[in-house]
Amino acid sequence: MRDAAEQSVVRKFFSEFATTWDSLYGGKRNAFWRTFDAMFRRDIYERYDLTFRQLGADLSGRAILDIGCGSGVYCF
C-alpha cells in the first residue's frame, strides 16, 4: 500500500488533470484551439457520435454507468 503522502500527490495530479482534460472539450476555447480541435481531434467527436448511434436507442432520461472513462466528461 502506498503511503499517505504519495496518495495525496497522485490524487492532486489526477484532480488537476481532469480539469485540464475537460477544458479541452468544454467549448470555451479561443479560435485557434477550436480550429486545431476541428482539424486534429475530429475523430474523438465522430467516435462518440457513432457509439451512441450504434446503440440504436433513445437514451434520453436514462442512467448510464460510466466506468473508466477518464474524467467522466461523457457521463450523463
PyMOL Python script that loads the backbone (N, CA, C, O; Angstrom):
from pymol import cmd

cmd.read_pdbstr("""\
ATOM      1  N   MET A   1       0.851  -1.186   0.000  1.00  0.00           N
ATOM      2  CA  MET A   1       0.000   0.000   0.000  1.00  0.00           C
ATOM      3  C   MET A   1       0.894   1.246   0.000  1.00  0.00           C
ATOM      4  O   MET A   1       1.926   1.295   0.669  1.00  0.00           O
ATOM      5  N   ARG A   2       0.481   2.205  -0.738  1.00  0.00           N
ATOM      6  CA  ARG A   2       1.260   3.445  -0.805  1.00  0.00           C
ATOM      7  C   ARG A   2       1.030   4.279   0.445  1.00  0.00           C
ATOM      8  O   ARG A   2      -0.014   4.191   1.093  1.00  0.00           O
ATOM      9  N   ASP A   3       2.019   5.080   0.763  1.00  0.00           N
ATOM     10  CA  ASP A   3       1.869   5.916   1.947  1.00  0.00           C
ATOM     11  C   ASP A   3       0.957   7.104   1.643  1.00  0.00           C
ATOM     12  O   ASP A   3       0.673   7.417   0.487  1.00  0.00           O
ATOM     13  N   ALA A   4       0.514   7.746   2.702  1.00  0.00           N
ATOM     14  CA  ALA A   4      -0.460   8.831   2.578  1.00  0.00           C
ATOM     15  C   ALA A   4       0.069   9.993   1.745  1.00  0.00           C
ATOM     16  O   ALA A   4      -0.691  10.603   0.992  1.00  0.00           O
ATOM     17  N   ALA A   5       1.354  10.310   1.865  1.00  0.00           N
ATOM     18  CA  ALA A   5       1.928  11.425   1.097  1.00  0.00           C
ATOM     19  C   ALA A   5       1.882  11.133  -0.394  1.00  0.00           C
ATOM     20  O   ALA A   5       1.533  12.004  -1.190  1.00  0.00           O
ATOM     21  N   GLU A   6       2.235   9.905  -0.775  1.00  0.00           N
ATOM     22  CA  GLU A   6       2.204   9.536  -2.191  1.00  0.00           C
ATOM     23  C   GLU A   6       0.770   9.528  -2.721  1.00  0.00           C
ATOM     24  O   GLU A   6       0.515   9.977  -3.838  1.00  0.00           O
ATOM     25  N   GLN A   7      -0.154   9.021  -1.927  1.00  0.00           N
ATOM     26  CA  GLN A   7      -1.559   9.030  -2.335  1.00  0.00           C
ATOM     27  C   GLN A   7      -2.052  10.449  -2.552  1.00  0.00           C
ATOM     28  O   GLN A   7      -2.807  10.715  -3.488  1.00  0.00           O
ATOM     29  N   SER A   8      -1.629  11.355  -1.693  1.00  0.00           N
ATOM     30  CA  SER A   8      -2.035  12.754  -1.820  1.00  0.00           C
ATOM     31  C   SER A   8      -1.514  13.371  -3.114  1.00  0.00           C
ATOM     32  O   SER A   8      -2.237  14.104  -3.788  1.00  0.00           O
ATOM     33  N   VAL A   9      -0.265  13.077  -3.462  1.00  0.00           N
ATOM     34  CA  VAL A   9       0.329  13.598  -4.700  1.00  0.00           C
ATOM     35  C   VAL A   9      -0.417  13.052  -5.913  1.00  0.00           C
ATOM     36  O   VAL A   9      -0.734  13.800  -6.838  1.00  0.00           O
ATOM     37  N   VAL A  10      -0.696  11.759  -5.910  1.00  0.00           N
ATOM     38  CA  VAL A  10      -1.404  11.135  -7.033  1.00  0.00           C
ATOM     39  C   VAL A  10      -2.814  11.706  -7.149  1.00  0.00           C
ATOM     40  O   VAL A  10      -3.261  12.032  -8.249  1.00  0.00           O
ATOM     41  N   ARG A  11      -3.513  11.830  -6.032  1.00  0.00           N
ATOM     42  CA  ARG A  11      -4.876  12.376  -6.033  1.00  0.00           C
ATOM     43  C   ARG A  11      -4.884  13.801  -6.589  1.00  0.00           C
ATOM     44  O   ARG A  11      -5.743  14.149  -7.399  1.00  0.00           O
ATOM     45  N   LYS A  12      -3.923  14.627  -6.151  1.00  0.00           N
ATOM     46  CA  LYS A  12      -3.837  16.016  -6.620  1.00  0.00           C
ATOM     47  C   LYS A  12      -3.580  16.064  -8.126  1.00  0.00           C
ATOM     48  O   LYS A  12      -4.208  16.845  -8.841  1.00  0.00           O
ATOM     49  N   PHE A  13      -2.651  15.224  -8.607  1.00  0.00           N
ATOM     50  CA  PHE A  13      -2.348  15.205 -10.037  1.00  0.00           C
ATOM     51  C   PHE A  13      -3.596  14.903 -10.857  1.00  0.00           C
ATOM     52  O   PHE A  13      -3.913  15.635 -11.795  1.00  0.00           O
ATOM     53  N   PHE A  14      -4.308  13.831 -10.512  1.00  0.00           N
ATOM     54  CA  PHE A  14      -5.454  13.438 -11.323  1.00  0.00           C
ATOM     55  C   PHE A  14      -6.626  14.408 -11.187  1.00  0.00           C
ATOM     56  O   PHE A  14      -7.398  14.576 -12.130  1.00  0.00           O
ATOM     57  N   SER A  15      -6.766  15.040 -10.036  1.00  0.00           N
ATOM     58  CA  SER A  15      -7.814  16.059  -9.894  1.00  0.00           C
ATOM     59  C   SER A  15      -7.532  17.241 -10.810  1.00  0.00           C
ATOM     60  O   SER A  15      -8.438  17.752 -11.468  1.00  0.00           O
ATOM     61  N   GLU A  16      -6.282  17.675 -10.851  1.00  0.00           N
ATOM     62  CA  GLU A  16      -5.917  18.794 -11.729  1.00  0.00           C
ATOM     63  C   GLU A  16      -5.953  18.383 -13.194  1.00  0.00           C
ATOM     64  O   GLU A  16      -6.378  19.165 -14.045  1.00  0.00           O
ATOM     65  N   PHE A  17      -5.517  17.176 -13.495  1.00  0.00           N
ATOM     66  CA  PHE A  17      -5.511  16.697 -14.873  1.00  0.00           C
ATOM     67  C   PHE A  17      -6.931  16.588 -15.421  1.00  0.00           C
ATOM     68  O   PHE A  17      -7.169  16.895 -16.589  1.00  0.00           O
ATOM     69  N   ALA A  18      -7.874  16.154 -14.590  1.00  0.00           N
ATOM     70  CA  ALA A  18      -9.264  16.051 -15.037  1.00  0.00           C
ATOM     71  C   ALA A  18      -9.795  17.416 -15.453  1.00  0.00           C
ATOM     72  O   ALA A  18     -10.493  17.530 -16.461  1.00  0.00           O
ATOM     73  N   THR A  19      -9.475  18.437 -14.694  1.00  0.00           N
ATOM     74  CA  THR A  19      -9.908  19.796 -15.040  1.00  0.00           C
ATOM     75  C   THR A  19      -9.287  20.233 -16.358  1.00  0.00           C
ATOM     76  O   THR A  19      -9.968  20.807 -17.207  1.00  0.00           O
ATOM     77  N   THR A  20      -7.998  19.964 -16.534  1.00  0.00           N
ATOM     78  CA  THR A  20      -7.318  20.316 -17.783  1.00  0.00           C
ATOM     79  C   THR A  20      -7.924  19.553 -18.950  1.00  0.00           C
ATOM     80  O   THR A  20      -8.197  20.137 -19.999  1.00  0.00           O
ATOM     81  N   TRP A  21      -8.136  18.259 -18.779  1.00  0.00           N
ATOM     82  CA  TRP A  21      -8.705  17.422 -19.837  1.00  0.00           C
ATOM     83  C   TRP A  21     -10.093  17.927 -20.228  1.00  0.00           C
ATOM     84  O   TRP A  21     -10.389  18.064 -21.415  1.00  0.00           O
ATOM     85  N   ASP A  22     -10.941  18.204 -19.247  1.00  0.00           N
ATOM     86  CA  ASP A  22     -12.289  18.692 -19.533  1.00  0.00           C
ATOM     87  C   ASP A  22     -12.257  20.017 -20.272  1.00  0.00           C
ATOM     88  O   ASP A  22     -13.123  20.275 -21.108  1.00  0.00           O
ATOM     89  N   SER A  23     -11.275  20.861 -19.982  1.00  0.00           N
ATOM     90  CA  SER A  23     -11.202  22.150 -20.667  1.00  0.00           C
ATOM     91  C   SER A  23     -10.912  21.976 -22.155  1.00  0.00           C
ATOM     92  O   SER A  23     -11.246  22.851 -22.955  1.00  0.00           O
ATOM     93  N   LEU A  24     -10.294  20.858 -22.534  1.00  0.00           N
ATOM     94  CA  LEU A  24     -10.032  20.605 -23.953  1.00  0.00           C
ATOM     95  C   LEU A  24     -11.318  20.470 -24.755  1.00  0.00           C
ATOM     96  O   LEU A  24     -11.361  20.820 -25.934  1.00  0.00           O
ATOM     97  N   TYR A  25     -12.358  19.965 -24.117  1.00  0.00           N
ATOM     98  CA  TYR A  25     -13.584  19.641 -24.839  1.00  0.00           C
ATOM     99  C   TYR A  25     -14.790  20.397 -24.307  1.00  0.00           C
ATOM    100  O   TYR A  25     -15.927  20.027 -24.600  1.00  0.00           O
ATOM    101  N   GLY A  26     -14.566  21.435 -23.542  1.00  0.00           N
ATOM    102  CA  GLY A  26     -15.656  22.162 -22.930  1.00  0.00           C
ATOM    103  C   GLY A  26     -16.279  23.240 -23.797  1.00  0.00           C
ATOM    104  O   GLY A  26     -17.301  23.809 -23.415  1.00  0.00           O
ATOM    105  N   GLY A  27     -15.701  23.541 -24.949  1.00  0.00           N
ATOM    106  CA  GLY A  27     -16.281  24.526 -25.842  1.00  0.00           C
ATOM    107  C   GLY A  27     -15.941  25.968 -25.522  1.00  0.00           C
ATOM    108  O   GLY A  27     -16.431  26.872 -26.197  1.00  0.00           O
ATOM    109  N   LYS A  28     -15.122  26.210 -24.519  1.00  0.00           N
ATOM    110  CA  LYS A  28     -14.780  27.579 -24.128  1.00  0.00           C
ATOM    111  C   LYS A  28     -13.348  27.907 -24.523  1.00  0.00           C
ATOM    112  O   LYS A  28     -12.583  28.456 -23.732  1.00  0.00           O
ATOM    113  N   ARG A  29     -13.000  27.565 -25.748  1.00  0.00           N
ATOM    114  CA  ARG A  29     -11.623  27.760 -26.201  1.00  0.00           C
ATOM    115  C   ARG A  29     -11.579  28.860 -27.252  1.00  0.00           C
ATOM    116  O   ARG A  29     -12.585  29.166 -27.893  1.00  0.00           O
ATOM    117  N   ASN A  30     -10.407  29.446 -27.416  1.00  0.00           N
ATOM    118  CA  ASN A  30     -10.278  30.521 -28.399  1.00  0.00           C
ATOM    119  C   ASN A  30     -10.302  29.958 -29.822  1.00  0.00           C
ATOM    120  O   ASN A  30     -10.302  28.743 -30.017  1.00  0.00           O
ATOM    121  N   ALA A  31     -10.323  30.841 -30.796  1.00  0.00           N
ATOM    122  CA  ALA A  31     -10.480  30.442 -32.201  1.00  0.00           C
ATOM    123  C   ALA A  31      -9.365  29.507 -32.669  1.00  0.00           C
ATOM    124  O   ALA A  31      -9.620  28.559 -33.412  1.00  0.00           O
ATOM    125  N   PHE A  32      -8.135  29.771 -32.236  1.00  0.00           N
ATOM    126  CA  PHE A  32      -7.030  28.900 -32.636  1.00  0.00           C
ATOM    127  C   PHE A  32      -7.277  27.476 -32.191  1.00  0.00           C
ATOM    128  O   PHE A  32      -7.155  26.550 -32.992  1.00  0.00           O
ATOM    129  N   TRP A  33      -7.627  27.280 -30.910  1.00  0.00           N
ATOM    130  CA  TRP A  33      -7.811  25.925 -30.389  1.00  0.00           C
ATOM    131  C   TRP A  33      -9.057  25.260 -30.954  1.00  0.00           C
ATOM    132  O   TRP A  33      -9.065  24.043 -31.144  1.00  0.00           O
ATOM    133  N   ARG A  34     -10.106  26.019 -31.226  1.00  0.00           N
ATOM    134  CA  ARG A  34     -11.298  25.424 -31.867  1.00  0.00           C
ATOM    135  C   ARG A  34     -10.943  24.909 -33.252  1.00  0.00           C
ATOM    136  O   ARG A  34     -11.393  23.834 -33.650  1.00  0.00           O
ATOM    137  N   THR A  35     -10.135  25.672 -33.991  1.00  0.00           N
ATOM    138  CA  THR A  35      -9.687  25.236 -35.322  1.00  0.00           C
ATOM    139  C   THR A  35      -8.789  24.010 -35.202  1.00  0.00           C
ATOM    140  O   THR A  35      -8.938  23.050 -35.959  1.00  0.00           O
ATOM    141  N   PHE A  36      -7.867  24.044 -34.258  1.00  0.00           N
ATOM    142  CA  PHE A  36      -6.984  22.903 -34.024  1.00  0.00           C
ATOM    143  C   PHE A  36      -7.795  21.648 -33.704  1.00  0.00           C
ATOM    144  O   PHE A  36      -7.539  20.579 -34.258  1.00  0.00           O
ATOM    145  N   ASP A  37      -8.769  21.785 -32.811  1.00  0.00           N
ATOM    146  CA  ASP A  37      -9.623  20.645 -32.453  1.00  0.00           C
ATOM    147  C   ASP A  37     -10.368  20.111 -33.667  1.00  0.00           C
ATOM    148  O   ASP A  37     -10.449  18.900 -33.871  1.00  0.00           O
ATOM    149  N   ALA A  38     -10.910  21.017 -34.471  1.00  0.00           N
ATOM    150  CA  ALA A  38     -11.670  20.594 -35.651  1.00  0.00           C
ATOM    151  C   ALA A  38     -10.788  19.830 -36.630  1.00  0.00           C
ATOM    152  O   ALA A  38     -11.251  18.900 -37.291  1.00  0.00           O
ATOM    153  N   MET A  39      -9.527  20.216 -36.724  1.00  0.00           N
ATOM    154  CA  MET A  39      -8.622  19.566 -37.672  1.00  0.00           C
ATOM    155  C   MET A  39      -8.045  18.258 -37.141  1.00  0.00           C
ATOM    156  O   MET A  39      -7.947  17.279 -37.880  1.00  0.00           O
ATOM    157  N   PHE A  40      -7.664  18.234 -35.875  1.00  0.00           N
ATOM    158  CA  PHE A  40      -6.887  17.110 -35.365  1.00  0.00           C
ATOM    159  C   PHE A  40      -7.601  16.241 -34.332  1.00  0.00           C
ATOM    160  O   PHE A  40      -7.115  15.161 -33.997  1.00  0.00           O
ATOM    161  N   ARG A  41      -8.728  16.688 -33.832  1.00  0.00           N
ATOM    162  CA  ARG A  41      -9.428  15.890 -32.822  1.00  0.00           C
ATOM    163  C   ARG A  41     -10.837  15.519 -33.266  1.00  0.00           C
ATOM    164  O   ARG A  41     -11.640  15.035 -32.469  1.00  0.00           O
ATOM    165  N   ARG A  42     -11.125  15.745 -34.513  1.00  0.00           N
ATOM    166  CA  ARG A  42     -12.456  15.452 -35.030  1.00  0.00           C
ATOM    167  C   ARG A  42     -12.847  13.999 -34.782  1.00  0.00           C
ATOM    168  O   ARG A  42     -14.009  13.707 -34.498  1.00  0.00           O
ATOM    169  N   ASP A  43     -11.881  13.087 -34.887  1.00  0.00           N
ATOM    170  CA  ASP A  43     -12.174  11.662 -34.723  1.00  0.00           C
ATOM    171  C   ASP A  43     -12.740  11.341 -33.342  1.00  0.00           C
ATOM    172  O   ASP A  43     -13.526  10.405 -33.200  1.00  0.00           O
ATOM    173  N   ILE A  44     -12.353  12.101 -32.335  1.00  0.00           N
ATOM    174  CA  ILE A  44     -12.891  11.869 -30.994  1.00  0.00           C
ATOM    175  C   ILE A  44     -14.397  12.113 -30.997  1.00  0.00           C
ATOM    176  O   ILE A  44     -15.164  11.305 -30.474  1.00  0.00           O
ATOM    177  N   TYR A  45     -14.812  13.223 -31.584  1.00  0.00           N
ATOM    178  CA  TYR A  45     -16.234  13.540 -31.640  1.00  0.00           C
ATOM    179  C   TYR A  45     -16.983  12.555 -32.531  1.00  0.00           C
ATOM    180  O   TYR A  45     -18.109  12.166 -32.221  1.00  0.00           O
ATOM    181  N   GLU A  46     -16.366  12.155 -33.628  1.00  0.00           N
ATOM    182  CA  GLU A  46     -17.009  11.206 -34.540  1.00  0.00           C
ATOM    183  C   GLU A  46     -17.203   9.848 -33.877  1.00  0.00           C
ATOM    184  O   GLU A  46     -18.253   9.228 -34.043  1.00  0.00           O
ATOM    185  N   ARG A  47     -16.213   9.378 -33.131  1.00  0.00           N
ATOM    186  CA  ARG A  47     -16.350   8.096 -32.422  1.00  0.00           C
ATOM    187  C   ARG A  47     -17.440   8.177 -31.366  1.00  0.00           C
ATOM    188  O   ARG A  47     -18.208   7.233 -31.184  1.00  0.00           O
ATOM    189  N   TYR A  48     -17.505   9.292 -30.680  1.00  0.00           N
ATOM    190  CA  TYR A  48     -18.534   9.495 -29.661  1.00  0.00           C
ATOM    191  C   TYR A  48     -19.922   9.422 -30.295  1.00  0.00           C
ATOM    192  O   TYR A  48     -20.788   8.697 -29.806  1.00  0.00           O
ATOM    193  N   ASP A  49     -20.138  10.162 -31.371  1.00  0.00           N
ATOM    194  CA  ASP A  49     -21.433  10.145 -32.058  1.00  0.00           C
ATOM    195  C   ASP A  49     -21.764   8.765 -32.602  1.00  0.00           C
ATOM    196  O   ASP A  49     -22.893   8.296 -32.459  1.00  0.00           O
ATOM    197  N   LEU A  50     -20.793   8.115 -33.221  1.00  0.00           N
ATOM    198  CA  LEU A  50     -21.009   6.787 -33.785  1.00  0.00           C
ATOM    199  C   LEU A  50     -21.396   5.781 -32.707  1.00  0.00           C
ATOM    200  O   LEU A  50     -22.293   4.962 -32.904  1.00  0.00           O
ATOM    201  N   THR A  51     -20.725   5.847 -31.586  1.00  0.00           N
ATOM    202  CA  THR A  51     -21.022   4.919 -30.492  1.00  0.00           C
ATOM    203  C   THR A  51     -22.481   5.013 -30.084  1.00  0.00           C
ATOM    204  O   THR A  51     -23.151   3.990 -29.945  1.00  0.00           O
ATOM    205  N   PHE A  52     -22.977   6.215 -29.891  1.00  0.00           N
ATOM    206  CA  PHE A  52     -24.352   6.361 -29.433  1.00  0.00           C
ATOM    207  C   PHE A  52     -25.367   6.089 -30.537  1.00  0.00           C
ATOM    208  O   PHE A  52     -26.475   5.632 -30.253  1.00  0.00           O
ATOM    209  N   ARG A  53     -25.012   6.358 -31.776  1.00  0.00           N
ATOM    210  CA  ARG A  53     -25.902   5.978 -32.881  1.00  0.00           C
ATOM    211  C   ARG A  53     -26.012   4.461 -32.970  1.00  0.00           C
ATOM    212  O   ARG A  53     -27.094   3.928 -33.216  1.00  0.00           O
ATOM    213  N   GLN A  54     -24.891   3.761 -32.771  1.00  0.00           N
ATOM    214  CA  GLN A  54     -24.885   2.306 -32.851  1.00  0.00           C
ATOM    215  C   GLN A  54     -25.709   1.663 -31.738  1.00  0.00           C
ATOM    216  O   GLN A  54     -26.195   0.543 -31.897  1.00  0.00           O
ATOM    217  N   LEU A  55     -25.869   2.345 -30.638  1.00  0.00           N
ATOM    218  CA  LEU A  55     -26.711   1.809 -29.571  1.00  0.00           C
ATOM    219  C   LEU A  55     -28.156   1.685 -30.036  1.00  0.00           C
ATOM    220  O   LEU A  55     -28.897   0.821 -29.569  1.00  0.00           O
ATOM    221  N   GLY A  56     -28.546   2.551 -30.956  1.00  0.00           N
ATOM    222  CA  GLY A  56     -29.863   2.465 -31.570  1.00  0.00           C
ATOM    223  C   GLY A  56     -31.026   2.685 -30.627  1.00  0.00           C
ATOM    224  O   GLY A  56     -32.144   2.264 -30.922  1.00  0.00           O
ATOM    225  N   ALA A  57     -30.795   3.316 -29.530  1.00  0.00           N
ATOM    226  CA  ALA A  57     -31.871   3.541 -28.572  1.00  0.00           C
ATOM    227  C   ALA A  57     -31.878   5.005 -28.156  1.00  0.00           C
ATOM    228  O   ALA A  57     -30.842   5.669 -28.127  1.00  0.00           O
ATOM    229  N   ASP A  58     -33.072   5.488 -27.835  1.00  0.00           N
ATOM    230  CA  ASP A  58     -33.181   6.837 -27.299  1.00  0.00           C
ATOM    231  C   ASP A  58     -32.776   6.772 -25.830  1.00  0.00           C
ATOM    232  O   ASP A  58     -33.462   6.151 -25.018  1.00  0.00           O
ATOM    233  N   LEU A  59     -31.682   7.401 -25.499  1.00  0.00           N
ATOM    234  CA  LEU A  59     -31.163   7.335 -24.139  1.00  0.00           C
ATOM    235  C   LEU A  59     -31.594   8.521 -23.285  1.00  0.00           C
ATOM    236  O   LEU A  59     -31.118   8.688 -22.162  1.00  0.00           O
ATOM    237  N   SER A  60     -32.488   9.336 -23.813  1.00  0.00           N
ATOM    238  CA  SER A  60     -32.968  10.496 -23.059  1.00  0.00           C
ATOM    239  C   SER A  60     -33.592  10.033 -21.746  1.00  0.00           C
ATOM    240  O   SER A  60     -34.429   9.130 -21.724  1.00  0.00           O
ATOM    241  N   GLY A  61     -33.173  10.662 -20.663  1.00  0.00           N
ATOM    242  CA  GLY A  61     -33.740  10.347 -19.361  1.00  0.00           C
ATOM    243  C   GLY A  61     -33.251   9.050 -18.751  1.00  0.00           C
ATOM    244  O   GLY A  61     -33.725   8.653 -17.687  1.00  0.00           O
ATOM    245  N   ARG A  62     -32.319   8.386 -19.399  1.00  0.00           N
ATOM    246  CA  ARG A  62     -31.797   7.114 -18.890  1.00  0.00           C
ATOM    247  C   ARG A  62     -30.505   7.353 -18.114  1.00  0.00           C
ATOM    248  O   ARG A  62     -29.807   8.344 -18.328  1.00  0.00           O
ATOM    249  N   ALA A  63     -30.209   6.444 -17.226  1.00  0.00           N
ATOM    250  CA  ALA A  63     -28.948   6.486 -16.481  1.00  0.00           C
ATOM    251  C   ALA A  63     -27.945   5.578 -17.173  1.00  0.00           C
ATOM    252  O   ALA A  63     -28.285   4.478 -17.611  1.00  0.00           O
ATOM    253  N   ILE A  64     -26.706   6.049 -17.268  1.00  0.00           N
ATOM    254  CA  ILE A  64     -25.638   5.262 -17.872  1.00  0.00           C
ATOM    255  C   ILE A  64     -24.492   5.211 -16.878  1.00  0.00           C
ATOM    256  O   ILE A  64     -24.065   6.240 -16.354  1.00  0.00           O
ATOM    257  N   LEU A  65     -23.997   4.008 -16.623  1.00  0.00           N
ATOM    258  CA  LEU A  65     -22.857   3.851 -15.741  1.00  0.00           C
ATOM    259  C   LEU A  65     -21.588   4.084 -16.546  1.00  0.00           C
ATOM    260  O   LEU A  65     -21.325   3.376 -17.518  1.00  0.00           O
ATOM    261  N   ASP A  66     -20.811   5.066 -16.146  1.00  0.00           N
ATOM    262  CA  ASP A  66     -19.580   5.445 -16.838  1.00  0.00           C
ATOM    263  C   ASP A  66     -18.400   4.878 -16.057  1.00  0.00           C
ATOM    264  O   ASP A  66     -18.036   5.406 -15.007  1.00  0.00           O
ATOM    265  N   ILE A  67     -17.805   3.806 -16.569  1.00  0.00           N
ATOM    266  CA  ILE A  67     -16.705   3.146 -15.871  1.00  0.00           C
ATOM    267  C   ILE A  67     -15.411   3.334 -16.656  1.00  0.00           C
ATOM    268  O   ILE A  67     -15.331   2.962 -17.827  1.00  0.00           O
ATOM    269  N   GLY A  68     -14.420   3.901 -16.024  1.00  0.00           N
ATOM    270  CA  GLY A  68     -13.101   4.013 -16.634  1.00  0.00           C
ATOM    271  C   GLY A  68     -13.032   4.935 -17.829  1.00  0.00           C
ATOM    272  O   GLY A  68     -12.286   4.667 -18.772  1.00  0.00           O
ATOM    273  N   CYS A  69     -13.786   6.007 -17.813  1.00  0.00           N
ATOM    274  CA  CYS A  69     -13.821   6.912 -18.961  1.00  0.00           C
ATOM    275  C   CYS A  69     -13.178   8.246 -18.625  1.00  0.00           C
ATOM    276  O   CYS A  69     -13.736   9.306 -18.909  1.00  0.00           O
ATOM    277  N   GLY A  70     -12.023   8.185 -18.030  1.00  0.00           N
ATOM    278  CA  GLY A  70     -11.308   9.424 -17.745  1.00  0.00           C
ATOM    279  C   GLY A  70     -12.012  10.289 -16.729  1.00  0.00           C
ATOM    280  O   GLY A  70     -12.359   9.828 -15.642  1.00  0.00           O
ATOM    281  N   SER A  71     -12.223  11.531 -17.077  1.00  0.00           N
ATOM    282  CA  SER A  71     -12.790  12.492 -16.134  1.00  0.00           C
ATOM    283  C   SER A  71     -14.304  12.417 -16.056  1.00  0.00           C
ATOM    284  O   SER A  71     -14.916  13.132 -15.263  1.00  0.00           O
ATOM    285  N   GLY A  72     -14.914  11.567 -16.860  1.00  0.00           N
ATOM    286  CA  GLY A  72     -16.366  11.440 -16.843  1.00  0.00           C
ATOM    287  C   GLY A  72     -17.067  12.461 -17.709  1.00  0.00           C
ATOM    288  O   GLY A  72     -18.268  12.680 -17.549  1.00  0.00           O
ATOM    289  N   VAL A  73     -16.352  13.090 -18.619  1.00  0.00           N
ATOM    290  CA  VAL A  73     -16.932  14.132 -19.462  1.00  0.00           C
ATOM    291  C   VAL A  73     -18.105  13.605 -20.285  1.00  0.00           C
ATOM    292  O   VAL A  73     -19.006  14.370 -20.629  1.00  0.00           O
ATOM    293  N   TYR A  74     -18.108  12.321 -20.603  1.00  0.00           N
ATOM    294  CA  TYR A  74     -19.194  11.751 -21.389  1.00  0.00           C
ATOM    295  C   TYR A  74     -20.267  11.115 -20.522  1.00  0.00           C
ATOM    296  O   TYR A  74     -21.186  10.485 -21.046  1.00  0.00           O
ATOM    297  N   CYS A  75     -20.171  11.263 -19.238  1.00  0.00           N
ATOM    298  CA  CYS A  75     -21.157  10.693 -18.332  1.00  0.00           C
ATOM    299  C   CYS A  75     -22.426  11.540 -18.369  1.00  0.00           C
ATOM    300  O   CYS A  75     -22.361  12.769 -18.396  1.00  0.00           O
ATOM    301  N   PHE A  76     -23.559  10.886 -18.369  1.00  0.00           N
ATOM    302  CA  PHE A  76     -24.844  11.585 -18.420  1.00  0.00           C
ATOM    303  C   PHE A  76     -25.514  11.553 -17.071  1.00  0.00           C
ATOM    304  O   PHE A  76     -26.610  12.091 -16.913  1.00  0.00           O
TER     305      PHE A  76
END
""", "prot")
cmd.dss("prot")
cmd.show_as("cartoon", "prot")
cmd.util.cbc("prot")
cmd.orient("prot")
